[in-house]
Amino acid sequence: MGPGRREGHPREGPPLSRERALAARGPSPRVIALDPADYPEEPGVYLFKDADGRVLYVGKSANLRARLSQYKPGEVEVRKEGLLARAATVDVILTATEKEALLLESALIKKEKPRYNVRLTDDKRYPYLHLTADDYPRIRVVRDVPPAGATFGPFPDAGAARKTLQVVREVFRIRDCKELIPGGCLSYQLALCWGPCIKEAAERRAKAPDKEPDLATSEPDAAYARAAADATRFLKGDTTAISRSLTREMEEASRSEAFERAALFRDRLRAVTSTLARQAVFSKSVDDFDAFVVVREGGLAVGVVTLSRGGRVVGQEHFFFRRGSADKPEAELVGEFVRRYYENLPAIPPTLVVEVVLPDAAAIEAVLAERRGGRVSIEAPHRGDKRRVLDLARKNAAFKLGSERLKRGEVEHAEELADLARALGLASPPKVIECFDISHLGGAGVVASLVVLVDGSPAKSRYRTFKVREDRNDDYAAMREVVERRYARVLKEASALPDLVLIDGGVGQLKAAKDALDALGLASLPVVALAKREEELWLPGRVRPVDLPRSAPGLQPAMRARDEAHRFALRYQRRLRAKALTQSALDGIEGVGPAKKRVLLAHFGSVEAVREAREEDLARVPGVSRALARRIREALGA
């Protein structure tokens, strides 16, 4: 390590970046031009700034030149295109290691709150129990943990933390007052505190070992210190000695017929025992880990962290990412989620589990290990208990995302439809979208579905299915037939036309649908196709798809409609196949309904056995007369 490059201190020299000439590339007239050769192949932090010097984005890298070379106009996602259009300068700060860069990046994001960095929209933090470092320690529930004293947690919720606090006060009688009151307080009178502020109580405690023999010593200060030490062991999960001591006290009091005192110890023992089941204290066992999952859809992303302690899931927390974060690669998004989550937490488990391998896992592990004071590892398990916790976290994340999308639905759909209208050149957002999908099994059993979105949401009562009349493997002909049948009926009934017709398929399916509409005199009805492989929108007569990125809001309603049409068509096709499988030669025989058919098949075992049965054998079946038996044999050609 060279001079001026001490571990733990970033090396700040003069900024290596400068204001670049603005190049007119692509659709934006102002895009900053970066020359990677101007930046070193060293670790550090880079800051995009606007013309007024405001920080737009803070990033870190083990190789600044390699990272900044990725910011090429026209080759980055939409979010970064917006960043490049607004940025005027890029400053860098060199550091000795990638770990230092990560720490510096975190500090700068906290300070500057850049617009384009990932930030979690929720600011909820788990509660902890904190034992102060005073001469007579005080116990309290906190969310912002002070640096001094001992911290226990996190707890899954404030209720669990307060219940544990109550047990600590009842069993160990640790004070919770903000300052010592010379005259004593109600907590002392209720036996919830040793009363270290009352001289008489301290002297009485020292001279009465028969009252609390496990805590009594010759010095009042030492007695309180021992109570605080026992409370600390209890909060760390070491409850065996405490339970054994309380059990012994209860039994001795009972033998001496001090029943009130025995009942007191019994209640304390019950409190300790019940707390074991709900306590979410942070222990050091290898079974302690946090599981991180990020789920995203339609520009919205939610992160869920599930806490597992001692083999039990004890808590869960979720955060919504600011819009635009979903454009990032999943591994990068999960990595930033992990780092942001532990910025304000004093307790870090020895293991973190994620679903994807993080590119900067080593740097994150190093930073968290330093804060924890012990090793931290990041794992991506494929099986076992940790994988099951990840699956649970993903299930909860999907639920949270669905709930949030439902809550934001009206606003989101309005934005999506407006974006779609702009991309397609429509005069107004499409209120009603009708989407068609063709489905078949190896060219046979060709069916089609029609689903309808109203204001961006499914209108299931308006869904329709079609049996394609010409049952052959020709998607174009099937699409032409179904579109023509649909809108011929709409015109005949004088029903309202949709604002947009969406076709599941490519240019061929689009042309077939357009030909059908033109033949009906509906050439002005907007129609577009969504090609599944690349999620591209195609307009009639265009040689290139619509310029709409996959993450764009306007693509979401089209993808929802396409997926729903595909699901509905498959469902209809399966229903038809199931019906065909249940049909038999017995269908259509007068007097043989579904109930009689079941009875006959149950009695003989198969249609072939029914065909071979004699008339008198058939007549023995309950509900089958001689006349019906004769009709069955004639119908089956027996």
BANU-786262 format. One record per residue (C-alpha): residue number from 1; residue in three letters; x, y, z. Coordinates in steps of 0.5 Angstrom, whole numbers. Layout:
BEGIN
R   pos   code    east   north      up
R   NUM    ALA       X       Y       Z
...
***
This chain:
BEGIN
R   pos   code    east   north      up
R     1    MET       0       0       0
R     2    GLY       3       7      -2
R     3    PRO       4      13       2
R     4    GLY      -3      16       4
R     5    ARG      -7      10       3
R     6    ARG      -8       8      10
R     7    GLU     -13       2      11
R     8    GLY     -20       5      13
R     9    HIS     -19      12      10
R    10    PRO     -21      14       3
R    11    ARG     -15      18      -1
R    12    GLU     -18      24      -3
R    13    GLY     -14      28      -8
R    14    PRO     -17      33     -13
R    15    PRO     -23      30     -17
R    16    LEU     -21      27     -23
R    17    SER     -27      28     -27
R    18    ARG     -29      35     -31
R    19    GLU     -34      38     -35
R    20    ARG     -35      34     -41
R    21    ALA     -37      37     -48
R    22    LEU     -45      35     -49
R    23    ALA     -46      31     -55
R    24    ALA     -52      30     -59
R    25    ARG     -53      23     -59
R    26    GLY     -60      19     -60
R    27    PRO     -67      22     -58
R    28    SER     -63      27     -52
R    29    PRO     -60      33     -54
R    30    ARG     -56      33     -48
R    31    VAL     -52      27     -46
R    32    ILE     -46      27     -42
R    33    ALA     -40      24     -46
R    34    LEU     -35      20     -42
R    35    ASP     -28      18     -44
R    36    PRO     -26      12     -39
R    37    ALA     -19      13     -41
R    38    ASP     -19      19     -36
R    39    TYR     -21      15     -30
R    40    PRO     -16      10     -26
R    41    GLU     -17       3     -26
R    42    GLU     -17       3     -18
R    43    PRO     -23       3     -13
R    44    GLY     -27       9     -11
R    45    VAL     -33      12     -11
R    46    TYR     -36      16     -17
R    47    LEU     -41      22     -17
R    48    PHE     -46      24     -23
R    49    LYS     -47      32     -22
R    50    ASP     -52      37     -25
R    51    ALA     -50      43     -28
R    52    ASP     -52      46     -21
R    53    GLY     -47      42     -17
R    54    ARG     -53      37     -14
R    55    VAL     -51      30     -14
R    56    LEU     -55      26     -18
R    57    TYR     -52      19     -17
R    58    VAL     -47      16     -13
R    59    GLY     -44       9     -15
R    60    LYS     -38       5     -13
R    61    SER     -33       0     -16
R    62    ALA     -27      -4     -15
R    63    ASN     -25      -1     -22
R    64    LEU     -27       6     -24
R    65    ARG     -25       6     -31
R    66    ALA     -29      -1     -32
R    67    ARG     -35       2     -29
R    68    LEU     -36       8     -32
R    69    SER     -34       5     -39
R    70    GLN     -41       2     -38
R    71    TYR     -45       9     -38
R    72    LYS     -46       9     -46
R    73    PRO     -51      13     -49
R    74    GLY     -56       9     -52
R    75    GLU     -54       3     -49
R    76    VAL     -56       3     -42
R    77    GLU     -63       2     -39
R    78    VAL     -68       8     -39
R    79    ARG     -67      10     -32
R    80    LYS     -59      11     -34
R    81    GLU     -61      15     -40
R    82    GLY     -65      20     -36
R    83    LEU     -59      21     -31
R    84    LEU     -54      22     -37
R    85    ALA     -59      27     -40
R    86    ARG     -58      31     -33
R    87    ALA     -51      30     -31
R    88    ALA     -46      35     -33
R    89    THR     -40      33     -29
R    90    VAL     -37      26     -26
R    91    ASP     -33      27     -20
R    92    VAL     -29      21     -17
R    93    ILE     -26      20     -10
R    94    LEU     -21      14     -10
R    95    THR     -20       9      -4
R    96    ALA     -15       4      -2
R    97    THR     -20      -2      -3
R    98    GLU     -27      -4      -5
R    99    LYS     -29      -4       2
R   100    GLU     -27       3       3
R   101    ALA     -31       5      -3
R   102    LEU     -37       1      -1
R   103    LEU     -37       5       6
R   104    LEU     -36      12       3
R   105    GLU     -41      11      -2
R   106    SER     -46       9       4
R   107    ALA     -44      15       7
R   108    LEU     -45      20       1
R   109    ILE     -52      17      -1
R   110    LYS     -54      18       7
R   111    LYS     -51      25       6
R   112    GLU     -53      27      -1
R   113    LYS     -60      23      -2
R   114    PRO     -59      23     -10
R   115    ARG     -65      22     -14
R   116    TYR     -62      16     -18
R   117    ASN     -60      12     -12
R   118    VAL     -64       6     -10
R   119    ARG     -68       8      -3
R   120    LEU     -73       4       1
R   121    THR     -79       8       1
R   122    ASP     -81       5       8
R   123    ASP     -77       7      14
R   124    LYS     -79       2      19
R   125    ARG     -74      -1      24
R   126    TYR     -75      -6      29
R   127    PRO     -75      -5      36
R   128    TYR     -69      -7      41
R   129    LEU     -68      -7      49
R   130    HIS     -63      -3      51
R   131    LEU     -59      -4      58
R   132    THR     -56       3      59
R   133    ALA     -48       3      61
R   134    ASP     -50       7      68
R   135    ASP     -48       5      75
R   136    TYR     -55       3      76
R   137    PRO     -57       0      69
R   138    ARG     -64       2      66
R   139    ILE     -68      -2      61
R   140    ARG     -72       1      56
R   141    VAL     -75       0      49
R   142    VAL     -71       3      43
R   143    ARG     -71       4      35
R   144    ASP     -65       8      35
R   145    VAL     -60       4      39
R   146    PRO     -55       9      43
R   147    PRO     -47       7      42
R   148    ALA     -46       5      49
R   149    GLY     -49       0      53
R   150    ALA     -52      -7      51
R   151    THR     -57      -8      46
R   152    PHE     -62     -14      45
R   153    GLY     -66     -16      39
R   154    PRO     -69     -15      34
R   155    PHE     -76     -16      36
R   156    PRO     -81     -18      31
R   157    ASP     -86     -12      34
R   158    ALA     -86      -7      39
R   159    GLY     -91     -11      43
R   160    ALA     -86     -17      44
R   161    ALA     -81     -12      46
R   162    ARG     -85      -9      51
R   163    LYS     -88     -16      54
R   164    THR     -80     -18      55
R   165    LEU     -79     -12      58
R   166    GLN     -84     -13      63
R   167    VAL     -81     -20      65
R   168    VAL     -75     -17      66
R   169    ARG     -78     -12      71
R   170    GLU     -82     -17      74
R   171    VAL     -76     -22      75
R   172    PHE     -70     -18      75
R   173    ARG     -73     -12      78
R   174    ILE     -69      -7      73
R   175    ARG     -70       0      73
R   176    ASP     -74       4      67
R   177    CYS     -74      11      70
R   178    LYS     -70      16      66
R   179    GLU     -67      19      73
R   180    LEU     -66      16      80
R   181    ILE     -71      19      84
R   182    PRO     -69      20      92
R   183    GLY     -76      19      95
R   184    GLY     -77      13      91
R   185    CYS     -83      11      86
R   186    LEU     -89       7      84
R   187    SER     -84       2      81
R   188    TYR     -81       0      87
R   189    GLN     -87       0      91
R   190    LEU     -90      -5      86
R   191    ALA     -83      -9      87
R   192    LEU     -82      -8      79
R   193    CYS     -75      -5      81
R   194    TRP     -70      -6      87
R   195    GLY     -70       2      88
R   196    PRO     -63       3      88
R   197    CYS     -64      11      89
R   198    ILE     -67       9      96
R   199    LYS     -62       8     101
R   200    GLU     -66       4     106
R   201    ALA     -68      -1     101
R   202    ALA     -61      -2      99
R   203    GLU     -59      -3     106
R   204    ARG     -65      -8     107
R   205    ARG     -63     -12     101
R   206    ALA     -56     -12     104
R   207    LYS     -58     -15     111
R   208    ALA     -64     -19     108
R   209    PRO     -61     -25     104
R   210    ASP     -67     -30     106
R   211    LYS     -71     -25     102
R   212    GLU     -68     -26      95
R   213    PRO     -62     -30      97
R   214    ASP     -60     -31      89
R   215    LEU     -59     -23      89
R   216    ALA     -56     -21      96
R   217    THR     -49     -19      97
R   218    SER     -46     -15     102
R   219    GLU     -46      -9      98
R   220    PRO     -52      -6      95
R   221    ASP     -49      -4      89
R   222    ALA     -46     -11      88
R   223    ALA     -53     -14      89
R   224    TYR     -56      -9      83
R   225    ALA     -50     -11      79
R   226    ARG     -52     -18      79
R   227    ALA     -59     -17      78
R   228    ALA     -57     -13      71
R   229    ALA     -52     -19      70
R   230    ASP     -57     -24      70
R   231    ALA     -62     -20      66
R   232    THR     -57     -19      61
R   233    ARG     -56     -27      61
R   234    PHE     -63     -28      60
R   235    LEU     -64     -23      54
R   236    LYS     -58     -27      51
R   237    GLY     -62     -33      51
R   238    ASP     -58     -36      57
R   239    THR     -65     -38      61
R   240    THR     -63     -45      64
R   241    ALA     -60     -42      70
R   242    ILE     -65     -37      71
R   243    SER     -71     -42      71
R   244    ARG     -67     -47      75
R   245    SER     -66     -42      81
R   246    LEU     -73     -39      80
R   247    THR     -75     -47      81
R   248    ARG     -71     -48      87
R   249    GLU     -74     -42      90
R   250    MET     -81     -44      89
R   251    GLU     -80     -51      92
R   252    GLU     -76     -48      98
R   253    ALA     -82     -43     100
R   254    SER     -87     -48      99
R   255    ARG     -83     -53     104
R   256    SER     -83     -47     109
R   257    GLU     -90     -46     108
R   258    ALA     -89     -39     105
R   259    PHE     -94     -40     100
R   260    GLU     -95     -32      98
R   261    ARG     -87     -32      96
R   262    ALA     -88     -39      93
R   263    ALA     -93     -36      88
R   264    LEU     -89     -30      87
R   265    PHE     -83     -35      84
R   266    ARG     -88     -39      81
R   267    ASP     -91     -33      77
R   268    ARG     -84     -31      75
R   269    LEU     -82     -38      73
R   270    ARG     -88     -38      68
R   271    ALA     -86     -31      65
R   272    VAL     -79     -33      64
R   273    THR     -82     -40      61
R   274    SER     -87     -36      56
R   275    THR     -82     -31      54
R   276    LEU     -78     -36      51
R   277    ALA     -83     -38      46
R   278    ARG     -84     -31      43
R   279    GLN     -77     -28      45
R   280    ALA     -74     -25      39
R   281    VAL     -67     -24      42
R   282    PHE     -61     -24      37
R   283    SER     -57     -30      39
R   284    LYS     -50     -33      36
R   285    SER     -52     -39      34
R   286    VAL     -51     -42      27
R   287    ASP     -58     -42      26
R   288    ASP     -59     -35      26
R   289    PHE     -60     -32      19
R   290    ASP     -63     -26      15
R   291    ALA     -66     -28       8
R   292    PHE     -67     -23       3
R   293    VAL     -72     -23      -3
R   294    VAL     -73     -18      -8
R   295    VAL     -80     -18     -13
R   296    ARG     -81     -13     -18
R   297    GLU     -87     -12     -23
R   298    GLY     -89      -7     -28
R   299    GLY     -84      -2     -25
R   300    LEU     -85      -3     -18
R   301    ALA     -80      -7     -13
R   302    VAL     -81     -10      -6
R   303    GLY     -76     -13      -2
R   304    VAL     -77     -17       4
R   305    VAL     -73     -19       9
R   306    THR     -75     -25      14
R   307    LEU     -71     -26      20
R   308    SER     -69     -33      23
R   309    ARG     -67     -34      30
R   310    GLY     -65     -41      33
R   311    GLY     -69     -45      28
R   312    ARG     -75     -40      28
R   313    VAL     -78     -35      24
R   314    VAL     -79     -29      29
R   315    GLY     -80     -23      24
R   316    GLN     -81     -20      17
R   317    GLU     -80     -13      14
R   318    HIS     -82     -11       7
R   319    PHE     -80      -4       4
R   320    PHE     -82      -1      -3
R   321    PHE     -76       1      -7
R   322    ARG     -77       8     -11
R   323    ARG     -80       8     -18
R   324    GLY     -74       6     -23
R   325    SER     -70       2     -19
R   326    ALA     -74      -4     -22
R   327    ASP     -69      -3     -28
R   328    LYS     -63      -5     -25
R   329    PRO     -60     -12     -25
R   330    GLU     -63     -17     -20
R   331    ALA     -57     -18     -16
R   332    GLU     -55     -11     -16
R   333    LEU     -62      -9     -13
R   334    VAL     -61     -15      -8
R   335    GLY     -54     -12      -6
R   336    GLU     -56      -5      -5
R   337    PHE     -62      -8      -1
R   338    VAL     -58     -12       4
R   339    ARG     -53      -6       5
R   340    ARG     -58      -1       6
R   341    TYR     -62      -5      11
R   342    TYR     -56      -6      16
R   343    GLU     -54       2      15
R   344    ASN     -58       3      22
R   345    LEU     -58      -4      25
R   346    PRO     -53      -5      31
R   347    ALA     -54     -13      31
R   348    ILE     -52     -17      24
R   349    PRO     -53     -24      24
R   350    PRO     -47     -29      22
R   351    THR     -51     -31      15
R   352    LEU     -55     -28      10
R   353    VAL     -58     -32       5
R   354    VAL     -60     -29      -2
R   355    GLU     -63     -32      -8
R   356    VAL     -58     -30     -13
R   357    VAL     -50     -29     -13
R   358    LEU     -48     -22     -11
R   359    PRO     -42     -19     -15
R   360    ASP     -40     -15      -9
R   361    ALA     -41     -20      -4
R   362    ALA     -34     -20      -1
R   363    ALA     -34     -13       0
R   364    ILE     -41     -13       3
R   365    GLU     -39     -19       8
R   366    ALA     -32     -15      10
R   367    VAL     -36      -8      12
R   368    LEU     -42     -12      16
R   369    ALA     -36     -17      19
R   370    GLU     -33     -10      22
R   371    ARG     -39      -8      24
R   372    ARG     -41     -14      27
R   373    GLY     -35     -16      30
R   374    GLY     -35     -23      27
R   375    ARG     -35     -26      21
R   376    VAL     -41     -25      16
R   377    SER     -42     -30      10
R   378    ILE     -47     -29       4
R   379    GLU     -50     -35       1
R   380    ALA     -55     -37      -4
R   381    PRO     -58     -44      -2
R   382    HIS     -61     -48      -7
R   383    ARG     -64     -53      -2
R   384    GLY     -65     -54       6
R   385    ASP     -68     -50      11
R   386    LYS     -65     -43       9
R   387    ARG     -68     -45       2
R   388    ARG     -75     -46       5
R   389    VAL     -74     -39       9
R   390    LEU     -73     -36       2
R   391    ASP     -79     -39      -1
R   392    LEU     -83     -36       5
R   393    ALA     -80     -29       4
R   394    ARG     -81     -29      -4
R   395    LYS     -89     -32      -3
R   396    ASN     -90     -26       2
R   397    ALA     -86     -21      -3
R   398    ALA     -91     -23      -8
R   399    PHE     -97     -22      -4
R   400    LYS     -94     -15      -1
R   401    LEU     -93     -13      -9
R   402    GLY    -100     -15     -11
R   403    SER    -103     -11      -5
R   404    GLU     -99      -5      -7
R   405    ARG    -101      -6     -14
R   406    LEU    -108      -6     -12
R   407    LYS    -108       0      -8
R   408    ARG    -104       4     -13
R   409    GLY    -108       1     -19
R   410    GLU    -112       7     -21
R   411    VAL    -106      11     -21
R   412    GLU    -101       6     -24
R   413    HIS    -106       4     -30
R   414    ALA    -107      11     -32
R   415    GLU    -100      12     -32
R   416    GLU     -99       6     -36
R   417    LEU    -104       7     -41
R   418    ALA    -102      14     -42
R   419    ASP     -95      12     -44
R   420    LEU     -98       6     -49
R   421    ALA    -102      12     -52
R   422    ARG     -96      16     -53
R   423    ALA     -92      10     -56
R   424    LEU     -97       8     -61
R   425    GLY     -99      15     -63
R   426    LEU    -106      14     -60
R   427    ALA    -110      21     -59
R   428    SER    -112      19     -52
R   429    PRO    -111      13     -47
R   430    PRO    -114       7     -49
R   431    LYS    -120       6     -44
R   432    VAL    -122      -1     -47
R   433    ILE    -117      -6     -50
R   434    GLU    -119     -13     -53
R   435    CYS    -114     -18     -54
R   436    PHE    -114     -24     -58
R   437    ASP    -110     -31     -57
R   438    ILE    -110     -37     -61
R   439    SER    -108     -44     -58
R   440    HIS    -108     -51     -61
R   441    LEU    -105     -58     -59
R   442    GLY    -100     -60     -65
R   443    GLY    -105     -56     -70
R   444    ALA    -111     -60     -67
R   445    GLY    -117     -57     -63
R   446    VAL    -115     -50     -65
R   447    VAL    -119     -45     -60
R   448    ALA    -118     -37     -59
R   449    SER    -119     -33     -53
R   450    LEU    -122     -26     -52
R   451    VAL    -120     -22     -46
R   452    VAL    -122     -15     -44
R   453    LEU    -118      -9     -40
R   454    VAL    -122      -3     -38
R   455    ASP    -118       2     -35
R   456    GLY    -112      -3     -35
R   457    SER    -116      -8     -31
R   458    PRO    -119     -15     -33
R   459    ALA    -126     -14     -34
R   460    LYS    -128     -22     -34
R   461    SER    -135     -22     -35
R   462    ARG    -133     -19     -42
R   463    TYR    -128     -25     -44
R   464    ARG    -130     -30     -50
R   465    THR    -128     -36     -53
R   466    PHE    -128     -39     -60
R   467    LYS    -128     -45     -63
R   468    VAL    -124     -44     -70
R   469    ARG    -128     -47     -75
R   470    GLU    -122     -49     -80
R   471    ASP    -119     -54     -75
R   472    ARG    -112     -54     -78
R   473    ASN    -105     -51     -76
R   474    ASP    -105     -44     -79
R   475    ASP    -105     -39     -74
R   476    TYR    -106     -33     -79
R   477    ALA    -112     -36     -82
R   478    ALA    -115     -37     -75
R   479    MET    -113     -30     -73
R   480    ARG    -117     -27     -79
R   481    GLU    -123     -32     -78
R   482    VAL    -124     -30     -70
R   483    VAL    -123     -23     -71
R   484    GLU    -128     -22     -77
R   485    ARG    -133     -26     -73
R   486    ARG    -132     -22     -67
R   487    TYR    -133     -15     -70
R   488    ALA    -138     -17     -75
R   489    ARG    -142     -19     -69
R   490    VAL    -140     -12     -66
R   491    LEU    -143      -9     -72
R   492    LYS    -149     -13     -73
R   493    GLU    -151     -11     -65
R   494    ALA    -149      -4     -66
R   495    SER    -144      -5     -60
R   496    ALA    -139      -1     -58
R   497    LEU    -132      -2     -61
R   498    PRO    -126      -2     -57
R   499    ASP    -120       3     -57
R   500    LEU    -115      -2     -58
R   501    VAL    -114      -9     -61
R   502    LEU    -108     -13     -59
R   503    ILE    -106     -19     -62
R   504    ASP    -102     -24     -59
R   505    GLY     -96     -26     -64
R   506    GLY     -92     -22     -69
R   507    VAL     -92     -19     -76
R   508    GLY     -96     -25     -79
R   509    GLN    -102     -25     -74
R   510    LEU    -102     -17     -74
R   511    LYS    -103     -17     -82
R   512    ALA    -109     -23     -81
R   513    ALA    -112     -19     -76
R   514    LYS    -111     -12     -80
R   515    ASP    -114     -16     -86
R   516    ALA    -120     -18     -83
R   517    LEU    -122     -11     -80
R   518    ASP    -121      -8     -87
R   519    ALA    -126     -12     -90
R   520    LEU    -131     -10     -85
R   521    GLY    -130      -3     -86
R   522    LEU    -126      -2     -79
R   523    ALA    -119       0     -82
R   524    SER    -119       6     -77
R   525    LEU    -119       2     -71
R   526    PRO    -112       2     -68
R   527    VAL    -109      -5     -68
R   528    VAL    -102      -7     -65
R   529    ALA     -99     -14     -64
R   530    LEU     -94     -16     -58
R   531    ALA     -89     -21     -60
R   532    LYS     -87     -25     -54
R   533    ARG     -80     -27     -55
R   534    GLU     -77     -20     -54
R   535    GLU     -84     -17     -52
R   536    GLU     -84     -12     -58
R   537    LEU     -90      -8     -60
R   538    TRP     -91      -8     -68
R   539    LEU     -96      -3     -72
R   540    PRO     -99      -5     -79
R   541    GLY     -94      -3     -84
R   542    ARG     -88      -1     -80
R   543    VAL     -81      -5     -81
R   544    ARG     -79      -4     -74
R   545    PRO     -82      -5     -67
R   546    VAL     -85       1     -63
R   547    ASP     -79       4     -59
R   548    LEU     -82       2     -52
R   549    PRO     -77      -1     -47
R   550    ARG     -79      -8     -44
R   551    SER     -79      -4     -37
R   552    ALA     -83       2     -40
R   553    PRO     -90       3     -36
R   554    GLY     -94       3     -43
R   555    LEU     -92      -4     -44
R   556    GLN     -95      -7     -38
R   557    PRO    -102      -7     -40
R   558    ALA    -101     -10     -46
R   559    MET     -97     -16     -43
R   560    ARG    -102     -17     -38
R   561    ALA    -107     -17     -43
R   562    ARG    -103     -22     -47
R   563    ASP    -102     -26     -41
R   564    GLU    -109     -27     -39
R   565    ALA    -111     -28     -46
R   566    HIS    -106     -34     -46
R   567    ARG    -109     -37     -40
R   568    PHE    -116     -36     -42
R   569    ALA    -115     -40     -48
R   570    LEU    -111     -45     -45
R   571    ARG    -116     -46     -40
R   572    TYR    -122     -47     -45
R   573    GLN    -117     -52     -49
R   574    ARG    -116     -56     -43
R   575    ARG    -124     -56     -42
R   576    LEU    -125     -58     -49
R   577    ARG    -120     -64     -48
R   578    ALA    -123     -66     -41
R   579    LYS    -130     -66     -44
R   580    ALA    -128     -71     -50
R   581    LEU    -124     -76     -46
R   582    THR    -131     -77     -42
R   583    GLN    -135     -78     -48
R   584    SER    -136     -85     -50
R   585    ALA    -141     -89     -54
R   586    LEU    -146     -89     -49
R   587    ASP    -147     -82     -50
R   588    GLY    -154     -80     -54
R   589    ILE    -157     -87     -53
R   590    GLU    -164     -85     -51
R   591    GLY    -165     -86     -43
R   592    VAL    -158     -87     -42
R   593    GLY    -156     -80     -38
R   594    PRO    -150     -78     -34
R   595    ALA    -152     -82     -28
R   596    LYS    -154     -89     -32
R   597    LYS    -148     -88     -36
R   598    ARG    -144     -88     -29
R   599    VAL    -148     -94     -26
R   600    LEU    -147     -98     -33
R   601    LEU    -139     -97     -33
R   602    ALA    -138     -98     -25
R   603    HIS    -142    -105     -26
R   604    PHE    -139    -107     -32
R   605    GLY    -132    -103     -32
R   606    SER    -132    -101     -39
R   607    VAL    -136     -99     -45
R   608    GLU    -133    -105     -49
R   609    ALA    -136    -110     -43
R   610    VAL    -142    -106     -44
R   611    ARG    -142    -108     -51
R   612    GLU    -141    -115     -50
R   613    ALA    -146    -116     -44
R   614    ARG    -152    -120     -46
R   615    GLU    -159    -117     -45
R   616    GLU    -161    -120     -39
R   617    ASP    -154    -118     -36
R   618    LEU    -156    -111     -37
R   619    ALA    -163    -111     -35
R   620    ARG    -160    -113     -28
R   621    VAL    -157    -107     -27
R   622    PRO    -161    -102     -22
R   623    GLY    -165     -97     -27
R   624    VAL    -164    -101     -33
R   625    SER    -171    -104     -36
R   626    ARG    -171    -110     -41
R   627    ALA    -173    -104     -46
R   628    LEU    -167    -100     -45
R   629    ALA    -162    -106     -45
R   630    ARG    -165    -108     -52
R   631    ARG    -164    -100     -54
R   632    ILE    -157    -100     -51
R   633    ARG    -155    -107     -55
R   634    GLU    -158    -104     -61
R   635    ALA    -154     -97     -61
R   636    LEU    -147    -101     -59
R   637    GLY    -148    -106     -65
R   638    ALA    -148    -112     -61
***
